[in-house]
Amino acid sequence: MEQRQNLGIGSRPQQSPSSAHSAPATAMDKIKAEKARQDDAFADLSNMLGNLKDMALDMGTEIDRQNKSLDTFSDDVDELNFRVKGANQRGRRLLGK
């Protein structure tokens, strides 16, 4: 039973976060509290966006690196294709076809 209460699933109702704190006395206090909550949310959002930007930059760098590797690979494949065609032509000539 104690574990259920620690996890917040006990039989007694849990207080919501807004009712757990003392209610702001004036409208200005309410506005300040809401503004602080929004500032915290915006700071969290800003941090997440910063992390996403860093990941996007890392992905872009990795894509550029792999594109360069693919260009080199493509050049090698073109060269090998040219050599195989030449070998096939020589083989056909030797076989008299």
N, CA and C atoms as an extended XYZ file, in Angstrom:
291
Properties=species:S:1:pos:R:3:atomname:S:1:resname:S:1:resid:I:1 pbc="F F F"
N         0.824       -1.189        0.000 N   MET     1
C         0.000        0.000        0.000 CA  MET     1
C         0.874        1.262        0.000 C   MET     1
N         1.937        1.211        0.800 N   GLU     2
C         2.826        2.366        0.874 CA  GLU     2
C         3.500        2.631       -0.470 C   GLU     2
N         3.878        1.555       -1.180 N   GLN     3
C         4.486        1.722       -2.500 CA  GLN     3
C         3.502        2.367       -3.464 C   GLN     3
N         2.240        1.969       -3.388 N   ARG     4
C         1.228        2.556       -4.275 CA  ARG     4
C         1.098        4.053       -4.010 C   ARG     4
N         1.143        4.447       -2.748 N   GLN     5
C         1.040        5.865       -2.418 CA  GLN     5
C         2.283        6.622       -2.873 C   GLN     5
N         3.456        6.003       -2.758 N   ASN     6
C         4.689        6.651       -3.220 CA  ASN     6
C         4.674        6.859       -4.719 C   ASN     6
N         4.023        5.937       -5.433 N   LEU     7
C         3.933        6.067       -6.886 CA  LEU     7
C         2.796        6.984       -7.316 C   LEU     7
N         2.001        7.440       -6.352 N   GLY     8
C         0.911        8.343       -6.693 CA  GLY     8
C        -0.342        7.629       -7.135 C   GLY     8
N        -0.460        6.345       -6.804 N   ILE     9
C        -1.651        5.596       -7.200 CA  ILE     9
C        -2.382        5.050       -5.980 C   ILE     9
N        -2.169        5.668       -4.838 N   GLY    10
C        -2.814        5.233       -3.609 CA  GLY    10
C        -4.294        5.582       -3.607 C   GLY    10
N        -4.978        5.184       -2.545 N   SER    11
C        -6.415        5.400       -2.464 CA  SER    11
C        -6.772        6.848       -2.152 C   SER    11
N        -5.892        7.573       -1.491 N   ARG    12
C        -6.215        8.963       -1.191 CA  ARG    12
C        -5.918        9.829       -2.415 C   ARG    12
N        -6.741       10.802       -2.693 N   PRO    13
C        -6.530       11.649       -3.879 CA  PRO    13
C        -5.291       12.515       -3.724 C   PRO    13
N        -4.550       12.641       -4.790 N   GLN    14
C        -3.356       13.475       -4.812 CA  GLN    14
C        -3.764       14.913       -5.094 C   GLN    14
N        -3.009       15.854       -4.539 N   GLN    15
C        -3.266       17.254       -4.816 CA  GLN    15
C        -2.669       17.603       -6.169 C   GLN    15
N        -3.387       18.416       -6.918 N   SER    16
C        -2.838       18.873       -8.188 CA  SER    16
C        -1.760       19.905       -7.896 C   SER    16
N        -0.804       20.082       -8.825 N   PRO    17
C         0.289       21.032       -8.581 CA  PRO    17
C        -0.203       22.444       -8.292 C   PRO    17
N        -1.306       22.867       -8.925 N   SER    18
C        -1.772       24.226       -8.697 CA  SER    18
C        -2.379       24.387       -7.314 C   SER    18
N        -2.996       23.323       -6.778 N   SER    19
C        -3.595       23.440       -5.452 CA  SER    19
C        -2.585       23.144       -4.356 C   SER    19
N        -1.447       22.563       -4.690 N   ALA    20
C        -0.436       22.258       -3.690 CA  ALA    20
C         0.229       23.538       -3.185 C   ALA    20
N         0.343       24.546       -4.028 N   HIS    21
C         0.938       25.817       -3.635 CA  HIS    21
C        -0.176       26.747       -3.165 C   HIS    21
N         0.201       27.732       -2.370 N   SER    22
C        -0.809       28.694       -1.951 CA  SER    22
C        -1.225       29.515       -3.165 C   SER    22
N        -2.493       29.768       -3.261 N   ALA    23
C        -3.030       30.497       -4.404 CA  ALA    23
C        -2.552       31.944       -4.351 C   ALA    23
N        -2.170       32.517       -5.497 N   PRO    24
C        -1.745       33.917       -5.521 CA  PRO    24
C        -2.878       34.829       -5.042 C   PRO    24
N        -2.517       35.860       -4.335 N   ALA    25
C        -3.517       36.718       -3.707 CA  ALA    25
C        -4.151       37.692       -4.689 C   ALA    25
N        -3.372       38.280       -5.557 N   THR    26
C        -3.914       39.309       -6.441 CA  THR    26
C        -3.809       38.862       -7.887 C   THR    26
N        -4.482       39.607       -8.734 N   ALA    27
C        -4.432       39.317      -10.162 CA  ALA    27
C        -3.007       39.487      -10.684 C   ALA    27
N        -2.291       40.460      -10.152 N   MET    28
C        -0.912       40.693      -10.584 CA  MET    28
C        -0.030       39.517      -10.195 C   MET    28
N        -0.260       38.953       -9.016 N   ASP    29
C         0.499       37.772       -8.596 CA  ASP    29
C         0.208       36.594       -9.515 C   ASP    29
N        -1.054       36.466       -9.916 N   LYS    30
C        -1.429       35.383      -10.833 CA  LYS    30
C        -0.714       35.553      -12.173 C   LYS    30
N        -0.666       36.781      -12.645 N   ILE    31
C         0.000       37.061      -13.921 CA  ILE    31
C         1.493       36.765      -13.818 C   ILE    31
N         2.102       37.186      -12.706 N   LYS    32
C         3.534       36.922      -12.514 CA  LYS    32
C         3.813       35.428      -12.439 C   LYS    32
N         2.947       34.691      -11.747 N   ALA    33
C         3.131       33.239      -11.636 CA  ALA    33
C         2.991       32.573      -13.003 C   ALA    33
N         2.002       33.003      -13.775 N   GLU    34
C         1.805       32.437      -15.117 CA  GLU    34
C         2.977       32.790      -16.024 C   GLU    34
N         3.462       34.018      -15.911 N   LYS    35
C         4.608       34.442      -16.719 CA  LYS    35
C         5.846       33.623      -16.366 C   LYS    35
N         6.056       33.358      -15.088 N   ALA    36
C         7.201       32.547      -14.664 CA  ALA    36
C         7.072       31.126      -15.204 C   ALA    36
N         5.852       30.584      -15.164 N   ARG    37
C         5.624       29.235      -15.690 CA  ARG    37
C         5.907       29.195      -17.193 C   ARG    37
N         5.435       30.218      -17.906 N   GLN    38
C         5.679       30.282      -19.348 CA  GLN    38
C         7.167       30.464      -19.648 C   GLN    38
N         7.850       31.275      -18.852 N   ASP    39
C         9.294       31.460      -19.043 CA  ASP    39
C        10.038       30.135      -18.879 C   ASP    39
N         9.638       29.353      -17.873 N   ASP    40
C        10.255       28.038      -17.675 CA  ASP    40
C         9.990       27.129      -18.869 C   ASP    40
N         8.751       27.154      -19.360 N   ALA    41
C         8.402       26.315      -20.511 CA  ALA    41
C         9.193       26.752      -21.746 C   ALA    41
N         9.334       28.065      -21.943 N   PHE    42
C        10.103       28.557      -23.089 CA  PHE    42
C        11.585       28.211      -22.960 C   PHE    42
N        12.107       28.244      -21.753 N   ALA    43
C        13.511       27.868      -21.547 CA  ALA    43
C        13.713       26.395      -21.885 C   ALA    43
N        12.770       25.543      -21.451 N   ASP    44
C        12.855       24.118      -21.789 CA  ASP    44
C        12.773       23.918      -23.296 C   ASP    44
N        11.846       24.633      -23.935 N   LEU    45
C        11.692       24.527      -25.384 CA  LEU    45
C        12.955       25.002      -26.098 C   LEU    45
N        13.540       26.080      -25.607 N   SER    46
C        14.772       26.600      -26.197 CA  SER    46
C        15.904       25.585      -26.092 C   SER    46
N        16.008       24.929      -24.936 N   ASN    47
C        17.040       23.902      -24.764 CA  ASN    47
C        16.825       22.740      -25.726 C   ASN    47
N        15.567       22.313      -25.868 N   MET    48
C        15.277       21.209      -26.792 CA  MET    48
C        15.607       21.603      -28.228 C   MET    48
N        15.249       22.820      -28.604 N   LEU    49
C        15.547       23.279      -29.962 CA  LEU    49
C        17.050       23.389      -30.187 C   LEU    49
N        17.780       23.806      -29.173 N   GLY    50
C        19.242       23.848      -29.277 CA  GLY    50
C        19.816       22.462      -29.502 C   GLY    50
N        19.283       21.480      -28.766 N   ASN    51
C        19.737       20.096      -28.951 CA  ASN    51
C        19.402       19.594      -30.345 C   ASN    51
N        18.201       19.910      -30.828 N   LEU    52
C        17.813       19.498      -32.181 CA  LEU    52
C        18.712       20.150      -33.230 C   LEU    52
N        19.055       21.420      -33.015 N   LYS    53
C        19.950       22.112      -33.949 CA  LYS    53
C        21.308       21.422      -33.991 C   LYS    53
N        21.843       21.083      -32.809 N   ASP    54
C        23.137       20.400      -32.759 CA  ASP    54
C        23.077       19.060      -33.487 C   ASP    54
N        21.980       18.316      -33.274 N   MET    55
C        21.838       17.027      -33.962 CA  MET    55
C        21.740       17.224      -35.471 C   MET    55
N        20.995       18.250      -35.895 N   ALA    56
C        20.851       18.513      -37.326 CA  ALA    56
C        22.200       18.880      -37.948 C   ALA    56
N        22.988       19.683      -37.246 N   LEU    57
C        24.318       20.043      -37.754 CA  LEU    57
C        25.218       18.816      -37.847 C   LEU    57
N        25.156       17.960      -36.829 N   ASP    58
C        25.948       16.725      -36.854 CA  ASP    58
C        25.518       15.828      -38.010 C   ASP    58
N        24.197       15.734      -38.227 N   MET    59
C        23.707       14.906      -39.335 CA  MET    59
C        24.151       15.482      -40.675 C   MET    59
N        24.105       16.807      -40.802 N   GLY    60
C        24.546       17.436      -42.042 CA  GLY    60
C        26.017       17.174      -42.313 C   GLY    60
N        26.827       17.255      -41.274 N   THR    61
C        28.257       16.976      -41.418 CA  THR    61
C        28.478       15.530      -41.844 C   THR    61
N        27.754       14.612      -41.214 N   GLU    62
C        27.889       13.190      -41.555 CA  GLU    62
C        27.420       12.921      -42.984 C   GLU    62
N        26.336       13.556      -43.398 N   ILE    63
C        25.839       13.384      -44.770 CA  ILE    63
C        26.868       13.901      -45.767 C   ILE    63
N        27.467       15.056      -45.488 N   ASP    64
C        28.510       15.589      -46.379 CA  ASP    64
C        29.687       14.625      -46.486 C   ASP    64
N        30.093       14.062      -45.347 N   ARG    65
C        31.213       13.117      -45.344 CA  ARG    65
C        30.868       11.882      -46.171 C   ARG    65
N        29.655       11.369      -45.996 N   GLN    66
C        29.259       10.176      -46.740 CA  GLN    66
C        29.075       10.474      -48.226 C   GLN    66
N        28.611       11.683      -48.563 N   ASN    67
C        28.486       12.053      -49.975 CA  ASN    67
C        29.847       12.061      -50.659 C   ASN    67
N        30.861       12.573      -49.964 N   LYS    68
C        32.213       12.561      -50.535 CA  LYS    68
C        32.687       11.128      -50.745 C   LYS    68
N        32.405       10.264      -49.774 N   SER    69
C        32.786        8.852      -49.911 CA  SER    69
C        32.049        8.204      -51.071 C   SER    69
N        30.770        8.537      -51.221 N   LEU    70
C        29.989        7.965      -52.319 CA  LEU    70
C        30.487        8.462      -53.673 C   LEU    70
N        30.919        9.718      -53.744 N   ASP    71
C        31.474       10.231      -54.999 CA  ASP    71
C        32.719        9.442      -55.391 C   ASP    71
N        33.598        9.214      -54.426 N   THR    72
C        34.808        8.427      -54.683 CA  THR    72
C        34.439        7.011      -55.094 C   THR    72
N        33.483        6.421      -54.387 N   PHE    73
C        33.023        5.068      -54.696 CA  PHE    73
C        32.441        5.012      -56.105 C   PHE    73
N        31.644        6.010      -56.467 N   SER    74
C        31.035        6.052      -57.800 CA  SER    74
C        32.111        6.137      -58.884 C   SER    74
N        33.139        6.952      -58.647 N   ASP    75
C        34.235        7.048      -59.612 CA  ASP    75
C        34.935        5.696      -59.769 C   ASP    75
N        35.157        4.999      -58.650 N   ASP    76
C        35.792        3.678      -58.705 CA  ASP    76
C        34.925        2.678      -59.459 C   ASP    76
N        33.616        2.722      -59.229 N   VAL    77
C        32.700        1.808      -59.926 CA  VAL    77
C        32.702        2.101      -61.419 C   VAL    77
N        32.711        3.374      -61.793 N   ASP    78
C        32.762        3.726      -63.215 CA  ASP    78
C        34.037        3.179      -63.861 C   ASP    78
N        35.158        3.327      -63.174 N   GLU    79
C        36.427        2.818      -63.699 CA  GLU    79
C        36.380        1.302      -63.850 C   GLU    79
N        35.865        0.609      -62.834 N   LEU    80
C        35.774       -0.856      -62.918 CA  LEU    80
C        34.815       -1.292      -64.014 C   LEU    80
N        33.725       -0.573      -64.189 N   ASN    81
C        32.769       -0.884      -65.252 CA  ASN    81
C        33.442       -0.762      -66.618 C   ASN    81
N        34.224        0.295      -66.793 N   PHE    82
C        34.950        0.490      -68.046 CA  PHE    82
C        35.927       -0.665      -68.293 C   PHE    82
N        36.642       -1.083      -67.242 N   ARG    83
C        37.609       -2.175      -67.381 CA  ARG    83
C        36.925       -3.503      -67.695 C   ARG    83
N        35.787       -3.769      -67.048 N   VAL    84
C        35.065       -5.028      -67.302 CA  VAL    84
C        34.548       -5.058      -68.735 C   VAL    84
N        34.038       -3.936      -69.231 N   LYS    85
C        33.568       -3.892      -70.622 CA  LYS    85
C        34.716       -4.189      -71.585 C   LYS    85
N        35.888       -3.595      -71.305 N   GLY    86
C        37.057       -3.860      -72.150 CA  GLY    86
C        37.466       -5.322      -72.088 C   GLY    86
N        37.448       -5.907      -70.898 N   ALA    87
C        37.806       -7.324      -70.754 CA  ALA    87
C        36.804       -8.201      -71.490 C   ALA    87
N        35.524       -7.860      -71.423 N   ASN    88
C        34.507       -8.634      -72.149 CA  ASN    88
C        34.728       -8.553      -73.661 C   ASN    88
N        35.060       -7.367      -74.158 N   GLN    89
C        35.310       -7.217      -75.595 CA  GLN    89
C        36.526       -8.034      -76.025 C   GLN    89
N        37.594       -7.997      -75.221 N   ARG    90
C        38.778       -8.792      -75.553 CA  ARG    90
C        38.463      -10.284      -75.517 C   ARG    90
N        37.670      -10.690      -74.542 N   GLY    91
C        37.287      -12.104      -74.444 CA  GLY    91
C        36.468      -12.541      -75.643 C   GLY    91
N        35.552      -11.711      -76.096 N   ARG    92
C        34.734      -12.052      -77.270 CA  ARG    92
C        35.616      -12.161      -78.520 C   ARG    92
N        36.591      -11.248      -78.652 N   ARG    93
C        37.486      -11.308      -79.805 CA  ARG    93
C        38.309      -12.590      -79.789 C   ARG    93
N        38.784      -12.955      -78.592 N   LEU    94
C        39.583      -14.181      -78.486 CA  LEU    94
C        38.757      -15.423      -78.816 C   LEU    94
N        37.479      -15.392      -78.445 N   LEU    95
C        36.608      -16.537      -78.725 CA  LEU    95
C        36.089      -16.513      -80.158 C   LEU    95
N        36.307      -15.426      -80.847 N   GLY    96
C        35.904      -15.320      -82.244 CA  GLY    96
C        34.417      -15.087      -82.425 C   GLY    96
N        33.791      -14.453      -81.492 N   LYS    97
C        32.345      -14.203      -81.616 CA  LYS    97
C        32.087      -12.825      -82.097 C   LYS    97
